[in-house]
Amino acid sequence: MAKDTIAAIATANAKGAVSLIRISGDEALEIVSRLMKKDITEVPGYTIVHGTIYDREEPADDVLVSVFRAPRSYTGEDVAEIGCHGGVFLTRKVLRLILGEGARMARPGEFTERAFLSGKMDLSQAEAINDLVNARDDLNARSAIHSVKGSIRKLIDPLEEELTQIIANIEVNIDYPEYDDVRQLTEEEVLPAAEKWLVQIREIIEAAENASMIREGIDTVILGRPNVGKSSLLNALLEEDKAIVTDIAGTTRDLVEGTVRLHDITLNLIDTAGIRESEDTVEKIGIERSLKALEKAQLVILVLDASQEMTEEDRYLLQITEGRERIVVWNKNDLNSVDETVSISAVNGDIESLKKEIMKRYEKQLISANTDTLNNDRQIGLARQAERAMQDAVAALKEGMELDLITIDLEKAWTAIKEITGKAGKEDLLDEIFSRFCLGK
């Protein structure tokens, strides 16, 4: 089926040495041929052609055109990539000339969308390309490039295969019970396989959620009563004077945010207003915001004052953070040394024990982030759907429900797993099932 031809500038819209315009579609090579006044429609794929782009009869730019022929191209279609001189005006002029020859402006992501629709990549690989472009550090870049190379498919394919085998055997038992060469399955045989599958998907989900936290950054709240050194700690972690530090209690009245990277761990830090009873209207608003930030925090750094006795306010904060992911930090050890695991002097920049505790606390998650895992909320959400469906199937099996009813939940799990890579449908499942058996004899 013929598609319209699309074009877009593939490099940054800024002045540079060179810029690249990508054209994809049935007429891509014809359009470039007309603009160059040179026929490149018969040029072999993976060839670079030198020539001139013309605006009517006037030369517009001297270019190099890379030719990629269907289906061995990024999109699976005929593709031409025009390397122009990198002026913003000149690049946009060449693009206008291309559009004037009948191409249309590509939508965001449309080249990769066409690659997916052409079967050049699955949906997880397409998402990974965007992740690679937007990677903010080595960890995210490594994860994205692994996914581009198909790491998620390798993770999911064994689960899909096992589930297909279970469903296929059940369906054949139900529809063709008269065939002697088909092994008769029972609930006692299906249940262990289903439970094993459930353990595997849960391990994948746990690893993905751990990795996601590390890749996106850990939402971290610095909590404490007024004047215990929360702002000093924020400044020490950020290595800059972002928060105002004074001896006056209640200086911080609103949330102060920053991001710090400790090796491969990123903390999205929020310094909060000191928690205490207050009649000051502005301070009360700041305290309310602090408590709301606490509700969403993935990590709480609770700061206590080592130079003073513990107060009722300290005990209250220990109580409301009980059961949360929490690191209790004793600050001002330069004034009074304490025998605690995490003892610091934020004002002097002595916070090494806190950094070590953070690295130790997230060691498991860091390992997950450096392995092949699901990469985003869509993928994790679908894995959770599959887990829930299989959980229902296991519960039904334990209650002695008939196998033909169990397949409803199994098929839900199968569909959710297939949707992670963008390939799912009842027809696909039927094809998978009947490709495994020769029953027409």
Backbone hydrogen bonds, N-H to C=O, Kabsch-Sander energy under -0.5 kcal/mol:
donor,donor_aa,acceptor,acceptor_aa,energy
6,I,24,S,-2.8
7,A,104,R,-2.0
8,A,22,R,-1.8
10,A,8,A,-0.5
10,A,20,L,-3.0
11,T,20,L,-0.8
14,A,12,A,-2.3
16,G,86,G,-2.0
19,S,84,C,-1.9
21,I,82,I,-2.1
22,R,8,A,-2.7
23,I,80,A,-2.5
24,S,6,I,-2.5
25,G,78,D,-2.3
26,D,3,K,-0.7
28,A,25,G,-1.5
31,I,27,E,-2.6
32,V,28,A,-1.9
33,S,29,L,-2.2
34,R,30,E,-2.2
35,L,31,I,-1.9
36,M,32,V,-2.1
37,K,33,S,-1.2
38,K,33,S,-1.6
40,I,38,K,-0.6
43,V,40,I,-1.2
46,Y,67,V,-2.3
47,T,67,V,-1.1
49,V,65,V,-3.1
51,G,63,V,-2.2
53,I,61,D,-2.9
54,Y,35,L,-2.8
55,D,58,E,-3.6
56,R,54,Y,-0.8
57,E,55,D,-0.7
58,E,55,D,-2.1
60,A,53,I,-3.8
61,D,53,I,-1.4
63,V,51,G,-2.8
63,V,61,D,-0.6
64,L,83,G,-1.4
65,V,49,V,-3.2
66,S,64,L,-0.6
66,S,81,E,-2.7
67,V,47,T,-3.1
67,V,65,V,-0.5
68,F,79,V,-2.8
72,R,69,R,-1.2
73,S,71,P,-1.5
79,V,68,F,-3.3
80,A,23,I,-2.3
81,E,66,S,-2.3
82,I,21,I,-2.9
82,I,80,A,-0.6
83,G,64,L,-3.5
83,G,81,E,-0.6
84,C,19,S,-2.6
84,C,82,I,-0.8
86,G,17,A,-1.6
87,G,85,H,-0.6
91,T,87,G,-2.6
92,R,88,V,-2.2
93,K,89,F,-2.1
94,V,90,L,-2.3
95,L,91,T,-2.2
96,R,92,R,-2.2
97,L,93,K,-2.0
98,I,94,V,-2.1
99,L,95,L,-2.6
100,G,96,R,-2.2
101,E,97,L,-0.7
101,E,98,I,-1.0
102,G,99,L,-1.6
103,A,98,I,-1.4
104,R,5,T,-2.5
106,A,7,A,-2.5
110,E,107,R,-2.2
113,E,109,G,-2.3
114,R,110,E,-2.4
115,A,111,F,-1.7
116,F,112,T,-2.3
117,L,113,E,-2.7
118,S,114,R,-1.9
119,G,116,F,-1.6
120,K,115,A,-2.7
121,M,115,A,-0.8
123,L,421,T,-2.5
126,A,122,D,-2.1
127,E,123,L,-2.4
128,A,124,S,-1.7
129,I,125,Q,-1.4
130,N,126,A,-1.2
131,D,127,E,-2.0
132,L,128,A,-2.6
133,V,129,I,-2.0
134,N,130,N,-2.0
135,A,132,L,-0.9
141,A,137,D,-2.2
142,R,138,D,-2.9
143,S,139,L,-2.1
144,A,140,N,-2.3
145,I,141,A,-2.5
146,H,142,R,-2.0
147,S,143,S,-1.9
148,V,144,A,-2.5
149,K,145,I,-1.5
150,G,147,S,-1.7
151,S,146,H,-2.0
154,K,150,G,-1.9
155,L,151,S,-1.4
156,I,152,I,-2.5
157,D,153,R,-3.1
160,E,156,I,-2.4
161,E,157,D,-2.7
162,E,158,P,-2.4
163,L,159,L,-2.3
164,T,160,E,-2.5
165,Q,161,E,-2.1
166,I,162,E,-1.9
167,I,163,L,-2.5
168,A,164,T,-3.0
169,N,165,Q,-2.1
170,I,166,I,-2.0
171,E,167,I,-2.9
172,V,168,A,-2.3
173,N,169,N,-2.1
174,I,170,I,-2.1
175,D,171,E,-3.0
176,Y,172,V,-2.5
179,Y,176,Y,-1.3
180,D,178,E,-0.5
182,V,179,Y,-1.1
183,R,181,D,-0.6
185,L,183,R,-0.6
189,E,186,T,-1.0
190,V,186,T,-2.0
191,L,187,E,-2.5
193,A,189,E,-0.9
194,A,190,V,-2.5
195,E,191,L,-2.7
196,K,192,P,-2.3
197,W,193,A,-2.1
198,L,194,A,-2.2
199,V,195,E,-2.0
200,Q,196,K,-1.9
201,I,197,W,-2.3
202,R,198,L,-1.9
203,E,199,V,-1.9
204,I,200,Q,-2.0
205,I,201,I,-2.3
206,E,202,R,-2.6
207,A,203,E,-2.3
208,A,204,I,-2.2
209,E,205,I,-2.5
210,N,206,E,-2.2
211,A,207,A,-2.5
212,S,208,A,-2.6
213,M,209,E,-1.8
214,I,210,N,-1.6
215,R,211,A,-2.8
216,E,212,S,-2.5
217,G,213,M,-1.2
218,I,266,T,-3.0
219,D,217,G,-0.6
220,T,218,I,-0.7
220,T,268,N,-2.6
221,V,299,L,-2.4
222,I,270,I,-3.0
223,L,221,V,-0.7
223,L,301,I,-2.7
228,V,225,R,-1.0
233,L,229,G,-2.1
234,L,230,K,-2.4
235,N,231,S,-2.5
236,A,232,S,-2.2
237,L,233,L,-2.5
238,L,234,L,-2.5
239,E,235,N,-1.5
240,E,235,N,-1.5
242,K,240,E,-1.7
249,A,247,D,-0.5
251,T,248,I,-1.0
253,R,251,T,-0.6
256,V,271,D,-2.2
258,G,269,L,-1.9
260,V,267,L,-2.2
262,L,260,V,-0.5
262,L,265,I,-3.6
263,H,261,R,-0.7
265,I,262,L,-2.3
266,T,214,I,-0.5
266,T,264,D,-0.5
267,L,260,V,-3.1
268,N,218,I,-2.6
268,N,266,T,-0.5
269,L,258,G,-2.4
269,L,267,L,-1.1
270,I,220,T,-1.8
271,D,256,V,-3.6
272,T,222,I,-1.5
272,T,270,I,-0.5
273,A,286,G,-0.5
274,G,252,T,-0.6
275,I,224,G,-1.7
276,R,274,G,-0.6
284,K,280,D,-2.5
285,I,281,T,-1.8
286,G,282,V,-2.0
287,I,283,E,-2.3
288,E,284,K,-2.3
289,R,285,I,-2.1
290,S,286,G,-1.8
291,L,287,I,-2.1
292,K,288,E,-1.8
293,A,289,R,-2.4
294,L,290,S,-1.9
295,E,291,L,-1.3
296,K,292,K,-1.0
297,A,293,A,-0.8
297,A,294,L,-0.7
298,Q,219,D,-2.4
299,L,219,D,-1.8
300,V,325,E,-2.3
301,I,221,V,-3.0
301,I,299,L,-0.5
302,L,300,V,-0.8
302,L,327,I,-2.1
303,V,223,L,-3.3
303,V,301,I,-0.7
304,L,302,L,-0.5
304,L,329,V,-3.2
306,A,304,L,-0.7
306,A,331,N,-2.8
308,Q,305,D,-1.3
315,R,311,T,-2.1
316,Y,312,E,-2.3
317,L,313,E,-2.1
318,L,314,D,-2.3
319,Q,315,R,-2.0
320,I,316,Y,-2.4
321,T,317,L,-1.2
322,E,319,Q,-1.1
324,R,321,T,-1.9
326,R,324,R,-0.8
327,I,300,V,-2.8
329,V,302,L,-3.3
329,V,327,I,-0.6
330,W,342,V,-2.6
331,N,304,L,-3.0
331,N,329,V,-0.8
333,N,344,I,-2.5
335,L,332,K,-1.6
336,N,332,K,-1.3
340,E,338,V,-1.6
343,S,341,T,-0.7
344,I,330,W,-2.7
345,S,350,D,-2.3
348,N,345,S,-0.8
349,G,346,A,-1.4
350,D,345,S,-2.2
351,I,349,G,-1.4
354,L,351,I,-0.5
355,K,351,I,-1.9
356,K,352,E,-2.5
357,E,353,S,-1.8
358,I,354,L,-2.3
359,M,355,K,-2.4
360,K,356,K,-2.4
361,R,357,E,-2.6
362,Y,358,I,-1.7
363,E,360,K,-1.2
366,L,362,Y,-2.2
367,I,363,E,-1.9
368,S,364,K,-2.0
369,A,365,Q,-2.2
370,N,366,L,-0.9
370,N,367,I,-0.7
371,T,368,S,-1.7
373,T,371,T,-0.6
380,I,376,N,-2.4
381,G,377,D,-2.8
382,L,378,R,-2.1
383,A,379,Q,-2.1
384,R,380,I,-2.1
385,Q,381,G,-1.9
386,A,382,L,-2.3
387,E,383,A,-2.4
388,R,384,R,-2.7
389,A,385,Q,-2.4
390,M,386,A,-2.5
391,Q,387,E,-2.4
392,D,388,R,-2.1
393,A,389,A,-2.0
394,V,390,M,-2.6
395,A,391,Q,-2.3
396,A,392,D,-2.3
397,L,393,A,-2.4
398,K,394,V,-2.2
399,E,395,A,-1.2
400,G,397,L,-1.3
401,M,396,A,-2.4
405,L,402,E,-0.9
406,I,402,E,-1.3
407,T,403,L,-1.5
408,I,405,L,-1.0
409,D,405,L,-0.6
409,D,406,I,-0.7
410,L,406,I,-1.9
411,E,407,T,-2.7
412,K,408,I,-1.5
413,A,409,D,-2.2
414,W,410,L,-2.4
415,T,411,E,-2.6
416,A,412,K,-2.3
417,I,413,A,-2.2
418,K,414,W,-2.3
419,E,415,T,-2.0
420,I,416,A,-0.7
420,I,417,I,-0.9
421,T,417,I,-0.6
421,T,418,K,-0.9
423,K,418,K,-2.3
429,L,425,G,-1.8
430,L,426,K,-2.2
431,D,427,E,-2.5
432,E,428,D,-2.4
433,I,429,L,-2.6
434,F,430,L,-2.6
435,S,431,D,-1.4
436,R,433,I,-1.4
437,F,434,F,-0.5
439,L,437,F,-0.7
